[in-house]
Amino acid sequence: MSTFLRNASQYIRSTPWLALVAVFVGGAQTASNRCGLAMIPLMMSFVAGRKEEHPGPSRALGFSMGFVAGLALMFTGVGGLTANSGRVHGDIPGIW
């Protein structure tokens, strides 16, 4: 495993689709933690709606797409802030 992790950048350069697979697997692992799994019933009930409202499949699809878009925007923003923060901290001289 350590050999694979050391050579991971070479593997990704030689087969770019491997990066997409790695990101998907990492996201699935991140979403399957205790906090994420506890949110599944809440998300399902929000998307499905109440019985009295008769939300229908199109409304459920709209809620689902809005939820996914919100997650994507938040993770992209947090990732960008983290990357810029790392760049700033990397520029600090070795005195500190």
Contacts in CASP RR format, 6 or more apart in sequence:
PFRMAT RR
TARGET T0000
AUTHOR 0000-0000-0000
METHOD contacts of the structure
MODEL  1
MSTFLRNASQYIRSTPWLALVAVFVGGAQTASNRCGLAMIPLMMSFVAGR
KEEHPGPSRALGFSMGFVAGLALMFTGVGGLTANSGRVHGDIPGIW
4 11 0 8 1.000
8 22 0 8 1.000
11 18 0 8 1.000
12 18 0 8 1.000
12 19 0 8 1.000
12 22 0 8 1.000
43 67 0 8 1.000
46 63 0 8 1.000
46 67 0 8 1.000
47 60 0 8 1.000
47 63 0 8 1.000
47 64 0 8 1.000
47 67 0 8 1.000
48 55 0 8 1.000
48 60 0 8 1.000
49 55 0 8 1.000
49 60 0 8 1.000
55 63 0 8 1.000
END
